[in-house]
Amino acid sequence: MTLSEGRIGQFYFVKELKLEHTTKQRLEALGLIDGTKVELLNQNYNGAIVFKVRGTRLAIGKKIADAIFVEEVA
């Protein structure tokens, strides 16, 4: 599943980032790497996603969220 398909308040593990190189590098520099635990905080009506990774809140657009593949924490 992708991050944009997630539910608010749920935790996920990042499995894969299918993004262009520069965007992927930037997110990895912010701590969003394979295996990282993230919490989905909000999904705005325009598709923006707000999530928490390593204690930091990040906001990304729907296009980027659609390229971040996650797995629900059991």
Secondary structure, DSSP 8 states (H G I E B T S, - for coil): -BGGG--TT-EEEEEEE---HHHHHHHHHTT--TT-EEEEEEE-TTS-EEEEETTEEEEE-HHHHTTEEEEE--
